[in-house]
Amino acid sequence: MSSQRNRRNQNAILNDFLSRINYLRIYPPYNSNAQILAAQTRNCRSIPRITGIHLMKRNIKREANRLHVYCRHIIDLTTNHVWNFSTAHQREQFTMLANDINNINRNRVLLLSNAETVNRMFQITIPQATSSEFDNAFFNGSSFP
C-alpha cells in the first residue's frame, strides 16, 4: 500500500516537473563547445566516458535547479523520459557532442602519458650498480670512445 502511494506521488512529481520544463533550455545541447565541456569532465583523476544521455542529464539538472527540484531519482526519471521521447536528430546532437568530448579527452591523455614517460626517463641520472658488463650497458647505457 505504501509503495503504491509513493509511486503515485513520484509520478505526480515527475508529471509536474515534465509540464514545467522549458525544453528550449534542454535542446540543443547547452554550451555545445566541446573543448570547454571536455575540460569540465577532466576535473577528476580518471576521465569518465561521456554519452549523449549524460549531456542531456546536465541540461535537465540545470532546469531542475531552476525549478527547485533536487530529487536525484526524479531527475533520473525525467532524463530517461525526455531521452526516450526525443527525436533521432535531437539525440544525435547530444551523441555527436559527447563523441567530440571523448575524442578530445582521449587525445589529451595520450599526449600527457607520453610526455610524462619521457620526463621520467630524463630524471634517471643515478648510475645503477650492476654485476656484469652486459647489465651495466643495459641499465647505464653505452659510452662510445
N, CA, C and O atoms as a MOPAC input file, in Angstrom:
PM7 MOZYME 1SCF
protein

 N      0.82100 1    -1.19100 1     0.00000 1
 C      0.00000 1     0.00000 1     0.00000 1
 C      0.86700 1     1.25700 1     0.00000 1
 O      0.62600 1     2.19800 1    -0.75600 1
 N      1.87300 1     1.25000 1     0.85800 1
 C      2.75700 1     2.40200 1     0.96100 1
 C      3.56900 1     2.59900 1    -0.31400 1
 O      3.78300 1     3.73100 1    -0.74800 1
 N      4.02300 1     1.49600 1    -0.91600 1
 C      4.82200 1     1.61800 1    -2.14100 1
 C      3.97700 1     2.15700 1    -3.29800 1
 O      4.47900 1     2.91100 1    -4.13200 1
 N      2.69900 1     1.77500 1    -3.35200 1
 C      1.82400 1     2.30400 1    -4.40400 1
 C      1.61800 1     3.80300 1    -4.22000 1
 O      1.59800 1     4.55900 1    -5.19100 1
 N      1.46700 1     4.22400 1    -2.97500 1
 C      1.27600 1     5.64300 1    -2.68600 1
 C      2.54300 1     6.42200 1    -3.06400 1
 O      2.46400 1     7.50800 1    -3.63900 1
 N      3.71200 1     5.85600 1    -2.73400 1
 C      4.97700 1     6.51000 1    -3.09000 1
 C      5.13800 1     6.60900 1    -4.60300 1
 O      5.58800 1     7.63100 1    -5.12200 1
 N      4.76200 1     5.53100 1    -5.31300 1
 C      4.87900 1     5.53200 1    -6.76600 1
 C      3.94400 1     6.57600 1    -7.37700 1
 O      4.32800 1     7.28400 1    -8.30700 1
 N      2.71800 1     6.67100 1    -6.85600 1
 C      1.77700 1     7.67800 1    -7.36400 1
 C      2.29300 1     9.08800 1    -7.08800 1
 O      2.18000 1     9.98200 1    -7.92600 1
 N      2.86300 1     9.26600 1    -5.89400 1
 C      3.41400 1    10.56800 1    -5.53500 1
 C      4.59400 1    10.91500 1    -6.44900 1
 O      4.71600 1    12.05000 1    -6.91000 1
 N      5.45400 1     9.93800 1    -6.70300 1
 C      6.58300 1    10.14200 1    -7.61200 1
 C      6.10800 1    10.50100 1    -9.01100 1
 O      6.63300 1    11.42400 1    -9.63500 1
 N      5.11900 1     9.77400 1    -9.49700 1
 C      4.58000 1    10.05500 1   -10.83200 1
 C      3.97400 1    11.44600 1   -10.89800 1
 O      4.09400 1    12.13100 1   -11.91400 1
 N      3.32100 1    11.86700 1    -9.81900 1
 C      2.73900 1    13.20600 1    -9.79200 1
 C      3.84000 1    14.26300 1    -9.84900 1
 O      3.72600 1    15.24900 1   -10.57800 1
 N      4.90800 1    14.05200 1    -9.07600 1
 C      6.03300 1    14.99400 1    -9.09200 1
 C      6.69400 1    15.00100 1   -10.46800 1
 O      7.01800 1    16.06000 1   -11.00600 1
 N      6.89200 1    13.80700 1   -11.03000 1
 C      7.50600 1    13.69000 1   -12.35500 1
 C      6.66000 1    14.40700 1   -13.40500 1
 O      7.19000 1    15.18100 1   -14.20200 1
 N      5.36100 1    14.15800 1   -13.41200 1
 C      4.47400 1    14.79700 1   -14.39700 1
 C      4.45500 1    16.31200 1   -14.22500 1
 O      4.42800 1    17.05300 1   -15.20800 1
 N      4.46800 1    16.77000 1   -12.97200 1
 C      4.50200 1    18.21000 1   -12.71500 1
 C      5.80500 1    18.81200 1   -13.24400 1
 O      5.80300 1    19.86300 1   -13.88400 1
 N      6.90400 1    18.13600 1   -12.96800 1
 C      8.20800 1    18.61200 1   -13.43800 1
 C      8.26000 1    18.62800 1   -14.96300 1
 O      8.72200 1    19.60000 1   -15.56100 1
 N      7.78400 1    17.54900 1   -15.59500 1
 C      7.78100 1    17.48000 1   -17.06100 1
 C      6.93300 1    18.59000 1   -17.67700 1
 O      7.26100 1    19.09900 1   -18.74800 1
 N      5.84700 1    18.96600 1   -17.00700 1
 C      4.98100 1    20.01000 1   -17.55600 1
 C      5.58300 1    21.40700 1   -17.38000 1
 O      5.24700 1    22.32100 1   -18.13200 1
 N      6.46600 1    21.57800 1   -16.39600 1
 C      7.04700 1    22.90000 1   -16.14100 1
 C      8.40100 1    23.12000 1   -16.81600 1
 O      8.91600 1    24.23800 1   -16.81400 1
 N      8.97900 1    22.07000 1   -17.39100 1
 C     10.29600 1    22.19200 1   -18.02600 1
 C     10.21900 1    23.11500 1   -19.23600 1
 O      9.28400 1    23.04400 1   -20.03300 1
 N     11.21400 1    23.97700 1   -19.35500 1
 C     11.38300 1    24.77900 1   -20.55700 1
 C     12.30800 1    23.98400 1   -21.47900 1
 O     13.52200 1    23.96700 1   -21.27800 1
 N     11.74800 1    23.33800 1   -22.47000 1
 C     12.52000 1    22.44700 1   -23.33700 1
 C     13.53800 1    23.19700 1   -24.19900 1
 O     14.45500 1    22.58000 1   -24.74000 1
 N     13.39100 1    24.51100 1   -24.33400 1
 C     14.39200 1    25.29800 1   -25.05700 1
 C     15.70700 1    25.35200 1   -24.28000 1
 O     16.75700 1    25.64300 1   -24.85300 1
 N     15.65000 1    25.07100 1   -22.97100 1
 C     16.86700 1    25.03100 1   -22.15700 1
 C     17.53500 1    23.65600 1   -22.22100 1
 O     18.65000 1    23.48700 1   -21.72800 1
 N     16.86800 1    22.68600 1   -22.81800 1
 C     17.42500 1    21.33600 1   -22.92300 1
 C     17.94700 1    21.08000 1   -24.33300 1
 O     19.02700 1    20.51500 1   -24.50200 1
 N     17.18500 1    21.49500 1   -25.34400 1
 C     17.59800 1    21.32000 1   -26.74100 1
 C     17.98800 1    22.66400 1   -27.31000 1
 O     17.35100 1    23.65700 1   -26.95900 1
 N     18.97400 1    22.76600 1   -28.15100 1
 C     20.06300 1    21.81700 1   -28.39700 1
 C     20.95400 1    21.75400 1   -27.17600 1
 O     20.69100 1    22.45000 1   -26.19400 1
 N     21.99600 1    20.94700 1   -27.20200 1
 C     22.84900 1    20.81800 1   -26.01900 1
 C     23.34600 1    22.17200 1   -25.52800 1
 O     23.86800 1    22.97400 1   -26.30200 1
 N     23.17600 1    22.41200 1   -24.23800 1
 C     23.64500 1    23.64400 1   -23.61800 1
 C     25.16300 1    23.69300 1   -23.69900 1
 O     25.83200 1    22.68300 1   -23.48100 1
 N     25.70300 1    24.85000 1   -24.01000 1
 C     27.15100 1    25.04300 1   -24.10700 1
 C     27.75900 1    23.95700 1   -24.98100 1
 O     28.46400 1    23.07700 1   -24.48700 1
 N     27.49100 1    24.01700 1   -26.25000 1
 C     27.94500 1    22.96100 1   -27.15400 1
 C     29.39900 1    23.13100 1   -27.58400 1
 O     29.78700 1    22.64500 1   -28.64700 1
 N     30.20600 1    23.81100 1   -26.77500 1
 C     31.63600 1    23.93200 1   -27.03700 1
 C     32.32500 1    22.69700 1   -26.46500 1
 O     32.45200 1    22.56000 1   -25.24800 1
 N     32.76500 1    21.80900 1   -27.33600 1
 C     33.34300 1    20.52800 1   -26.89800 1
 C     34.61200 1    20.72900 1   -26.08200 1
 O     34.87500 1    19.95600 1   -25.16100 1
 N     35.40500 1    21.75000 1   -26.40000 1
 C     36.64900 1    21.99700 1   -25.65500 1
 C     36.35700 1    22.32700 1   -24.18900 1
 O     37.00500 1    21.79600 1   -23.28700 1
 N     35.38800 1    23.19700 1   -23.95800 1
 C     35.03700 1    23.58900 1   -22.58700 1
 C     34.45200 1    22.40400 1   -21.83300 1
 O     34.83100 1    22.14800 1   -20.69000 1
 N     33.54000 1    21.68700 1   -22.45700 1
 C     32.92900 1    20.53300 1   -21.79400 1
 C     33.95600 1    19.44400 1   -21.51300 1
 O     33.87800 1    18.77800 1   -20.48100 1
 N     34.91500 1    19.25200 1   -22.41000 1
 C     35.97100 1    18.25500 1   -22.17700 1
 C     36.80700 1    18.64900 1   -20.96800 1
 O     37.16400 1    17.79800 1   -20.15300 1
 N     37.11900 1    19.93300 1   -20.85000 1
 C     37.89800 1    20.39900 1   -19.69500 1
 C     37.10700 1    20.21600 1   -18.39800 1
 O     37.68600 1    19.87500 1   -17.36600 1
 N     35.80700 1    20.43600 1   -18.44100 1
 C     34.98300 1    20.26700 1   -17.24100 1
 C     34.90700 1    18.81100 1   -16.80100 1
 O     34.78900 1    18.53800 1   -15.60700 1
 N     34.97300 1    17.88400 1   -17.72700 1
 C     34.90100 1    16.46700 1   -17.35600 1
 C     36.22900 1    15.94200 1   -16.85200 1
 O     36.27800 1    14.86600 1   -16.25700 1
 N     37.32000 1    16.68800 1   -17.07800 1
 C     38.64200 1    16.23800 1   -16.64000 1
 C     38.96200 1    16.66300 1   -15.22000 1
 O     40.12200 1    16.56600 1   -14.82200 1
 N     38.01700 1    17.12000 1   -14.44300 1
 C     38.29300 1    17.60300 1   -13.10000 1
 C     38.65800 1    16.49900 1   -12.12500 1
 O     39.16700 1    16.79300 1   -11.04400 1
 N     38.42200 1    15.26200 1   -12.45900 1
 C     38.72100 1    14.16400 1   -11.54400 1
 C     39.91800 1    13.37200 1   -12.06600 1
 O     40.38600 1    13.59900 1   -13.18100 1
 N     40.40400 1    12.44100 1   -11.24600 1
 C     41.58000 1    11.63600 1   -11.61000 1
 C     41.36100 1    10.83400 1   -12.88100 1
 O     42.15600 1    10.91900 1   -13.81700 1
 N     40.30100 1    10.06600 1   -12.91800 1
 C     40.00400 1     9.28700 1   -14.11700 1
 C     38.97600 1    10.05500 1   -14.93500 1
 O     38.02600 1    10.62000 1   -14.39300 1
 N     39.17600 1    10.06600 1   -16.21700 1
 C     38.28000 1    10.82100 1   -17.09300 1
 C     37.14300 1     9.90100 1   -17.51200 1
 O     37.37500 1     8.89000 1   -18.17500 1
 N     35.91300 1    10.24500 1   -17.13000 1
 C     34.78900 1     9.36700 1   -17.47600 1
 C     34.45000 1     9.45300 1   -18.95900 1
 O     34.70800 1    10.46600 1   -19.60800 1
 N     33.88000 1     8.39600 1   -19.47800 1
 C     33.40300 1     8.38500 1   -20.86300 1
 C     32.02000 1     9.01900 1   -20.86600 1
 O     31.13000 1     8.58300 1   -20.13500 1
 N     31.84300 1    10.02800 1   -21.67500 1
 C     30.60100 1    10.79400 1   -21.72500 1
 C     29.71600 1    10.24100 1   -22.83800 1
 O     30.19700 1     9.89300 1   -23.91600 1
 N     28.41700 1    10.16700 1   -22.56100 1
 C     27.44900 1     9.75800 1   -23.57500 1
 C     26.46300 1    10.90300 1   -23.80100 1
 O     26.44300 1    11.88100 1   -23.05400 1
 N     25.66100 1    10.76400 1   -24.82900 1
 C     24.66300 1    11.78300 1   -25.12300 1
 C     23.67600 1    11.97200 1   -23.98900 1
 O     23.26900 1    13.09600 1   -23.69500 1
 N     23.29500 1    10.89000 1   -23.35700 1
 C     22.32100 1    10.99200 1   -22.25900 1
 C     22.93800 1    11.69300 1   -21.04700 1
 O     22.22300 1    12.34400 1   -20.28500 1
 N     24.27300 1    11.56700 1   -20.85800 1
 C     24.93800 1    12.30500 1   -19.77700 1
 C     24.83100 1    13.81100 1   -20.01200 1
 O     24.56300 1    14.58000 1   -19.08900 1
 N     25.04500 1    14.21500 1   -21.25600 1
 C     24.95500 1    15.63900 1   -21.57500 1
 C     23.53000 1    16.15100 1   -21.40200 1
 O     23.31700 1    17.26000 1   -20.91300 1
 N     22.55700 1    15.34000 1   -21.80500 1
 C     21.16500 1    15.74000 1   -21.61200 1
 C     20.85500 1    15.86200 1   -20.12000 1
 O     20.14500 1    16.77400 1   -19.69900 1
 N     21.38900 1    14.94500 1   -19.33600 1
 C     21.14500 1    14.97900 1   -17.88900 1
 C     21.69800 1    16.26500 1   -17.27600 1
 O     21.09900 1    16.81400 1   -16.35200 1
 N     22.83300 1    16.74900 1   -17.78000 1
 C     23.37900 1    18.02500 1   -17.28800 1
 C     22.38100 1    19.15400 1   -17.52200 1
 O     22.16500 1    19.99100 1   -16.64600 1
 N     21.77600 1    19.17200 1   -18.70600 1
 C     20.79000 1    20.20700 1   -19.02300 1
 C     19.55600 1    20.07400 1   -18.14000 1
 O     19.00800 1    21.07300 1   -17.67400 1
 N     19.12500 1    18.85100 1   -17.91300 1
 C     17.93900 1    18.63200 1   -17.08100 1
 C     18.23400 1    19.00400 1   -15.63200 1
 O     17.35600 1    19.52500 1   -14.94400 1
 N     19.44900 1    18.74800 1   -15.15500 1
 C     19.82200 1    19.16500 1   -13.79500 1
 C     19.77300 1    20.68500 1   -13.66500 1
 O     19.30200 1    21.21000 1   -12.65600 1
 N     20.26200 1    21.39300 1   -14.68900 1
 C     20.20000 1    22.85700 1   -14.66500 1
 C     18.74800 1    23.32900 1   -14.59200 1
 O     18.41400 1    24.23900 1   -13.83400 1
 N     17.90500 1    22.70000 1   -15.38500 1
 C     16.48900 1    23.06900 1   -15.39000 1
 C     15.83200 1    22.69200 1   -14.06100 1
 O     14.98700 1    23.43200 1   -13.55700 1
 N     16.21100 1    21.55800 1   -13.49700 1
 C     15.66500 1    21.13800 1   -12.19900 1
 C     16.05900 1    22.13300 1   -11.11000 1
 O     15.23600 1    22.48300 1   -10.26500 1
 N     17.30100 1    22.58600 1   -11.12400 1
 C     17.72600 1    23.58900 1   -10.13800 1
 C     16.93400 1    24.87800 1   -10.30200 1
 O     16.55600 1    25.50500 1    -9.31200 1
 N     16.68400 1    25.27300 1   -11.53000 1
 C     15.89400 1    26.48700 1   -11.77700 1
 C     14.48600 1    26.35200 1   -11.21300 1
 O     13.91100 1    27.31400 1   -10.70500 1
 N     13.93700 1    25.13100 1   -11.31300 1
 C     12.56900 1    24.87600 1   -10.83800 1
 C     12.53100 1    24.36100 1    -9.39700 1
 O     11.47000 1    23.98100 1    -8.90200 1
 N     13.67400 1    24.34600 1    -8.73100 1
 C     13.78900 1    23.89600 1    -7.33300 1
 C     13.37100 1    22.44500 1    -7.14800 1
 O     12.69000 1    22.10400 1    -6.18000 1
 N     13.77800 1    21.60200 1    -8.07100 1
 C     13.58200 1    20.15400 1    -7.95300 1
 C     14.96500 1    19.56500 1    -7.72500 1
 O     15.84200 1    19.67800 1    -8.58200 1
 N     15.16500 1    18.93200 1    -6.55800 1
 C     16.50200 1    18.46100 1    -6.19400 1
 C     16.58200 1    16.95100 1    -6.00400 1
 O     17.64800 1    16.43200 1    -5.67200 1
 N     15.49800 1    16.24800 1    -6.20500 1
 C     15.47400 1    14.79900 1    -6.01400 1
 C     16.18400 1    14.11900 1    -7.19400 1
 O     15.74700 1    14.22800 1    -8.34000 1
 N     17.27200 1    13.42500 1    -6.89600 1
 C     18.06600 1    12.77800 1    -7.94200 1
 C     17.24500 1    11.74200 1    -8.70200 1
 O     17.39000 1    11.60100 1    -9.91600 1
 N     16.38600 1    11.02200 1    -7.99400 1
 C     15.57600 1     9.99200 1    -8.65300 1
 C     14.62000 1    10.62200 1    -9.67600 1
 O     14.44900 1    10.09000 1   -10.77300 1
 N     14.00700 1    11.73500 1    -9.32400 1
 C     13.10600 1    12.42900 1   -10.25700 1
 C     13.90000 1    12.93900 1   -11.46500 1
 O     13.42000 1    12.87300 1   -12.59700 1
 N     15.10400 1    13.44100 1   -11.22600 1
 C     15.94700 1    13.92200 1   -12.32700 1
 C     16.32500 1    12.76400 1   -13.24400 1
 O     16.31700 1    12.91100 1   -14.46600 1
 N     16.65700 1    11.61200 1   -12.66000 1
 C     16.98500 1    10.43000 1   -13.47400 1
 C     15.78600 1     9.97200 1   -14.29700 1
 O     15.91800 1     9.67500 1   -15.48500 1
 N     14.61300 1     9.91500 1   -13.66000 1
 C     13.39900 1     9.51100 1   -14.38800 1
 C     13.09000 1    10.49000 1   -15.51800 1
 O     12.72500 1    10.08600 1   -16.62200 1
 N     13.24100 1    11.77000 1   -15.22900 1
 C     12.98100 1    12.79700 1   -16.23600 1
 C     13.95300 1    12.67300 1   -17.40300 1
 O     13.56000 1    12.78300 1   -18.56400 1
 N     15.22600 1    12.44300 1   -17.08600 1
 C     16.23600 1    12.29400 1   -18.13700 1
 C     15.88400 1    11.13100 1   -19.05500 1
 O     15.91800 1    11.26500 1   -20.27800 1
 N     15.54800 1     9.99600 1   -18.46400 1
 C     15.18000 1     8.82900 1   -19.27700 1
 C     13.93500 1     9.10500 1   -20.11500 1
 O     13.87200 1     8.73600 1   -21.28800 1
 N     12.95000 1     9.75300 1   -19.50700 1
 C     11.70400 1    10.05500 1   -20.22100 1
 C     11.97500 1    10.99500 1   -21.40300 1
 O     11.52200 1    10.74100 1   -22.51900 1
 N     12.70900 1    12.07000 1   -21.15300 1
 C     12.97500 1    13.05000 1   -22.21100 1
 C     13.84200 1    12.42500 1   -23.30100 1
 O     13.61100 1    12.66300 1   -24.48600 1
 N     14.84200 1    11.62300 1   -22.90900 1
 C     15.70500 1    10.96200 1   -23.89500 1
 C     14.88400 1    10.02700 1   -24.77800 1
 O     15.03900 1    10.02700 1   -26.00000 1
 N     14.01200 1     9.23200 1   -24.16200 1
 C     13.21300 1     8.26800 1   -24.92200 1
 C     12.22300 1     8.94100 1   -25.86800 1
 O     11.88300 1     8.37200 1   -26.90500 1
 N     11.75600 1    10.14400 1   -25.52800 1
 C     10.79800 1    10.83800 1   -26.37600 1
 C     11.45000 1    11.89600 1   -27.26600 1
 O     10.75000 1    12.66400 1   -27.92700 1
 N     12.76900 1    11.94200 1   -27.28700 1
 C     13.48400 1    12.86800 1   -28.17500 1
 C     13.50900 1    12.29600 1   -29.58400 1
 O     13.42900 1    11.08400 1   -29.78400 1
 N     13.62000 1    13.18500 1   -30.54600 1
 C     13.72900 1    12.72400 1   -31.93100 1
 C     15.13900 1    12.18200 1   -32.16800 1
 O     16.05100 1    12.42500 1   -31.37800 1
 N     15.29800 1    11.45700 1   -33.24800 1
 C     16.61500 1    10.90100 1   -33.58700 1
 C     17.62400 1    12.02500 1   -33.80800 1
 O     18.79000 1    11.89500 1   -33.43300 1
 N     17.18500 1    13.12100 1   -34.41100 1
 C     18.08300 1    14.25500 1   -34.65300 1
 C     18.54100 1    14.88600 1   -33.33400 1
 O     19.71400 1    15.22400 1   -33.18300 1
 N     17.62200 1    15.04200 1   -32.38900 1
 C     17.98000 1    15.61800 1   -31.09300 1
 C     18.97900 1    14.72900 1   -30.35400 1
 O     19.95100 1    15.22300 1   -29.78400 1
 N     18.74000 1    13.43200 1   -30.36700 1
 C     19.67500 1    12.50300 1   -29.71800 1
 C     21.03700 1    12.55900 1   -30.39500 1
 O     22.07400 1    12.53500 1   -29.73100 1
 N     21.02300 1    12.63400 1   -31.72100 1
 C     22.27300 1    12.65100 1   -32.47900 1
 C     23.11400 1    13.88100 1   -32.13300 1
 O     24.34100 1    13.79400 1   -32.08500 1
 N     22.46500 1    15.03000 1   -31.89100 1
 C     23.20100 1    16.23200 1   -31.49900 1
 C     23.97800 1    15.98600 1   -30.20400 1
 O     25.15600 1    16.32800 1   -30.10300 1
 N     23.31000 1    15.39300 1   -29.22400 1
 C     23.95900 1    15.10700 1   -27.94500 1
 C     25.05700 1    14.05600 1   -28.11400 1
 O     26.13700 1    14.18500 1   -27.53800 1
 N     24.78400 1    13.02900 1   -28.89400 1
 C     25.74400 1    11.93700 1   -29.07500 1
 C     26.98800 1    12.41600 1   -29.81400 1
 O     28.10400 1    12.03700 1   -29.45800 1
 N     26.80600 1    13.24600 1   -30.83900 1
 C     27.96200 1    13.76400 1   -31.58000 1
 C     28.82800 1    14.65400 1   -30.69300 1
 O     30.05600 1    14.59400 1   -30.75600 1
 N     28.18700 1    15.47500 1   -29.87100 1
 C     28.94100 1    16.32600 1   -28.95200 1
 C     29.69400 1    15.47200 1   -27.93100 1
 O     30.84500 1    15.76500 1   -27.60700 1
 N     29.05600 1    14.42600 1   -27.42700 1
 C     29.71600 1    13.52100 1   -26.47500 1
 C     30.91600 1    12.83600 1   -27.12100 1
 O     31.96000 1    12.69000 1   -26.48500 1
 N     30.78100 1    12.41700 1   -28.37300 1
 C     31.90600 1    11.79200 1   -29.08200 1
 C     33.06700 1    12.77000 1   -29.25400 1
 O     34.23000 1    12.39200 1   -29.11200 1
 N     32.74900 1    14.02600 1   -29.56200 1
 C     33.79900 1    15.04600 1   -29.68400 1
 C     34.53200 1    15.22900 1   -28.35500 1
 O     35.75900 1    15.32500 1   -28.32400 1
 N     33.77700 1    15.27700 1   -27.26800 1
 C     34.37100 1    15.42900 1   -25.93300 1
 C     35.28600 1    14.25000 1   -25.62200 1
 O     36.40600 1    14.43600 1   -25.14700 1
 N     34.81100 1    13.04600 1   -25.88800 1
 C     35.61600 1    11.85200 1   -25.61000 1
 C     36.88600 1    11.81800 1   -26.45500 1
 O     37.94200 1    11.41400 1   -25.96800 1
 N     36.79400 1    12.24100 1   -27.71800 1
 C     37.98700 1    12.27800 1   -28.57700 1
 C     39.01100 1    13.28700 1   -28.06600 1
 O     40.21000 1    13.00900 1   -28.05200 1
 N     38.53900 1    14.45200 1   -27.65000 1
 C     39.44400 1    15.47600 1   -27.10700 1
 C     40.14700 1    14.94200 1   -25.86300 1
 O     41.36300 1    15.07500 1   -25.72900 1
 N     39.38900 1    14.34500 1   -24.96300 1
 C     39.98200 1    13.82900 1   -23.72600 1
 C     40.92800 1    12.66700 1   -23.99500 1
 O     41.98100 1    12.57200 1   -23.36400 1
 N     40.57400 1    11.79000 1   -24.91500 1
 C     41.44100 1    10.65000 1   -25.22400 1
 C     42.76700 1    11.13200 1   -25.81500 1
 O     43.83000 1    10.64200 1   -25.43500 1
 N     42.70600 1    12.08600 1   -26.74100 1
 C     43.93200 1    12.62100 1   -27.33900 1
 C     44.79100 1    13.32900 1   -26.30000 1
 O     46.01800 1    13.24800 1   -26.34500 1
 N     44.15600 1    14.01100 1   -25.37900 1
 C     44.90000 1    14.71000 1   -24.32000 1
 C     45.59800 1    13.71400 1   -23.40200 1
 O     46.74700 1    13.92900 1   -23.01600 1
 N     44.92000 1    12.63300 1   -23.05100 1
 C     45.51400 1    11.61600 1   -22.18300 1
 C     46.70700 1    10.97000 1   -22.87200 1
 O     47.73500 1    10.74300 1   -22.23300 1
 N     46.59200 1    10.67000 1   -24.16000 1
 C     47.70700 1    10.06200 1   -24.89000 1
 C     48.91600 1    10.98800 1   -24.91900 1
 O     50.04600 1    10.53700 1   -24.73200 1
 N     48.69000 1    12.27300 1   -25.15000 1
 C     49.79900 1    13.22500 1   -25.17500 1
 C     50.44700 1    13.35300 1   -23.80700 1
 O     51.67300 1    13.36200 1   -23.69500 1
 N     49.62700 1    13.45200 1   -22.76700 1
 C     50.16100 1    13.60800 1   -21.42000 1
 C     50.91900 1    12.37700 1   -20.96100 1
 O     51.98500 1    12.50100 1   -20.35700 1
 N     50.39100 1    11.19300 1   -21.23200 1
 C     51.05200 1     9.98700 1   -20.75200 1
 C     52.38800 1     9.79100 1   -21.45700 1
 O     53.33900 1     9.32100 1   -20.83200 1
 N     52.49200 1    10.13600 1   -22.73600 1
 C     53.75500 1    10.02100 1   -23.44900 1
 C     54.76600 1    11.03000 1   -22.90700 1
 O     55.92200 1    10.67900 1   -22.67300 1
 N     54.34700 1    12.26400 1   -22.70900 1
 C     55.24400 1    13.29400 1   -22.18900 1
 C     55.70000 1    12.94300 1   -20.77700 1
 O     56.85700 1    13.16800 1   -20.42100 1
 N     54.80500 1    12.40000 1   -19.98700 1
 C     55.13700 1    12.01200 1   -18.61800 1
 C     56.17800 1    10.89700 1   -18.60400 1
 O     57.08800 1    10.91900 1   -17.77600 1
 N     56.06200 1     9.93700 1   -19.49500 1
 C     57.02600 1     8.83500 1   -19.57400 1
 C     58.40300 1     9.34500 1   -19.97300 1
 O     59.40800 1     8.96000 1   -19.37500 1
 N     58.45300 1    10.20100 1   -20.97000 1
 C     59.73400 1    10.76000 1   -21.41100 1
 C     60.36000 1    11.58400 1   -20.28800 1
 O     61.56900 1    11.51300 1   -20.06500 1
 N     59.55700 1    12.35300 1   -19.59400 1
 C     60.05700 1    13.16000 1   -18.48800 1
 C     60.65700 1    12.28100 1   -17.39400 1
 O     61.71100 1    12.60900 1   -16.84800 1
 N     60.01100 1    11.18600 1   -17.07300 1
 C     60.53900 1    10.27300 1   -16.05400 1
 C     61.84700 1     9.63200 1   -16.50100 1
 O     62.73100 1     9.40200 1   -15.67600 1
 N     61.98400 1     9.34100 1   -17.78200 1
 C     63.22600 1     8.74700 1   -18.27400 1
 C     64.38600 1     9.72700 1   -18.11900 1
 O     65.49700 1     9.32200 1   -17.77900 1
 N     64.13700 1    11.00300 1   -18.36400 1
 C     65.19200 1    12.00100 1   -18.22000 1
 C     65.60700 1    12.19600 1   -16.76700 1
 O     66.72400 1    12.64000 1   -16.50100 1
 N     64.73300 1    11.87200 1   -15.83100 1
 C     65.04000 1    12.06900 1   -14.42100 1
 C     65.94600 1    10.98500 1   -13.85300 1
 O     66.44600 1    11.14400 1   -12.73900 1
 N     66.17500 1     9.89900 1   -14.56500 1
 C     67.04800 1     8.83100 1   -14.08700 1
 C     68.48400 1     9.23700 1   -14.39900 1
 O     68.96200 1     9.05700 1   -15.51900 1
 N     69.15900 1     9.78500 1   -13.40300 1
 C     70.53400 1    10.25400 1   -13.60400 1
 C     71.53600 1     9.47700 1   -12.76100 1
 O     72.74200 1     9.63300 1   -12.95400 1
 N     71.08100 1     8.66000 1   -11.84900 1
 C     71.96600 1     7.90500 1   -10.96200 1
 C     72.36800 1     6.61100 1   -11.65200 1
 O     71.50200 1     5.83900 1   -12.06300 1
 N     73.68400 1     6.35600 1   -11.78900 1
 C     74.11400 1     5.09000 1   -12.39600 1
 C     73.68900 1     3.90400 1   -11.53000 1
 O     73.76000 1     3.96000 1   -10.30300 1
 N     73.25300 1     2.84800 1   -12.17700 1
 C     72.79500 1     1.65700 1   -11.47300 1
 C     73.97300 1     0.72800 1   -11.20600 1
 O     74.81100 1     0.52100 1   -12.08400 1
 N     74.04200 1     0.16300 1    -9.99200 1
 C     75.09700 1    -0.79600 1    -9.65700 1
 C     74.76000 1    -2.13300 1   -10.30600 1
 O     73.66800 1    -2.66700 1   -10.11000 1
 N     75.68900 1    -2.66700 1   -11.07000 1
 C     75.45200 1    -3.92900 1   -11.77700 1
 C     76.61000 1    -4.88500 1   -11.53300 1
 O     77.66800 1    -4.48500 1   -11.04700 1
 N     76.39700 1    -6.16200 1   -11.87800 1
 C     77.42300 1    -7.18000 1   -11.63400 1
 C     78.10400 1    -7.66500 1   -12.90700 1
 O     79.10100 1    -8.38300 1   -12.82500 1
 N     77.60700 1    -7.30200 1   -14.06400 1
 C     78.24700 1    -7.75200 1   -15.30100 1
 C     78.30100 1    -6.60400 1   -16.30200 1
 O     77.60800 1    -5.59800 1   -16.15300 1
 N     79.12200 1    -6.77100 1   -17.30600 1
 C     79.27700 1    -5.75200 1   -18.33900 1
 C     77.97600 1    -5.56400 1   -19.13600 1
 O     77.61500 1    -4.44600 1   -19.50400 1
 N     77.28000 1    -6.68400 1   -19.39500 1
 C     76.00200 1    -6.61600 1   -20.11900 1
 C     74.97800 1    -5.80200 1   -19.32400 1
 O     74.32500 1    -4.91500 1   -19.87500 1
 N     74.83500 1    -6.10600 1   -18.01400 1
 C     73.89700 1    -5.36500 1   -17.16900 1
 C     74.25900 1    -3.88800 1   -17.12400 1
 O     73.38400 1    -3.02300 1   -17.17400 1
 N     75.53700 1    -3.60800 1   -17.03000 1
 C     75.99500 1    -2.22400 1   -16.98000 1
 C     75.60500 1    -1.48500 1   -18.26100 1
 O     75.12100 1    -0.35400 1   -18.20500 1
 N     75.81800 1    -2.12300 1   -19.41200 1
 C     75.45700 1    -1.49600 1   -20.68500 1
 C     73.94600 1    -1.33800 1   -20.80800 1
 O     73.46400 1    -0.35000 1   -21.36200 1
 N     73.20400 1    -2.30600 1   -20.29400 1
 C     71.74100 1    -2.26100 1   -20.40400 1
 C     71.15400 1    -1.16200 1   -19.52200 1
 O     70.32900 1    -0.37400 1   -19.98500 1
 N     71.57000 1    -1.10100 1   -18.25700 1
 C     70.97000 1    -0.15700 1   -17.31700 1
 C     71.57700 1     1.23500 1   -17.37400 1
 O     70.88000 1     2.21600 1   -17.11300 1
 N     72.84000 1     1.34600 1   -17.70500 1
 C     73.51500 1     2.63900 1   -17.65600 1
 C     73.85500 1     3.18800 1   -19.03200 1
 O     74.41400 1     4.27900 1   -19.14100 1
 N     73.53100 1     2.45900 1   -20.06400 1
 C     73.80000 1     2.93700 1   -21.40800 1
 C     75.21800 1     2.63000 1   -21.83000 1
 O     76.03600 1     2.16800 1   -21.03400 1
 N     75.48900 1     2.88400 1   -23.05100 1
 C     76.82500 1     2.61600 1   -23.60300 1
 C     77.56400 1     3.92000 1   -23.78900 1
 O     76.96600 1     4.94400 1   -24.11900 1
 N     78.84400 1     3.88100 1   -23.57900 1
 C     79.66600 1     5.05500 1   -23.87400 1
 C     80.58900 1     4.68700 1   -25.02600 1
 O     81.26500 1     3.65900 1   -24.99400 1
 N     80.60700 1     5.52700 1   -26.02600 1
 C     81.42200 1     5.26600 1   -27.20700 1
 C     82.63900 1     6.18400 1   -27.18200 1
 O     82.51300 1     7.37600 1   -26.90200 1
 N     83.84300 1     5.62100 1   -27.48100 1
 C     85.05500 1     6.46300 1   -27.47600 1
 C     85.07800 1     7.44200 1   -28.62000 1
 O     86.02600 1     8.21600 1   -28.75200 1

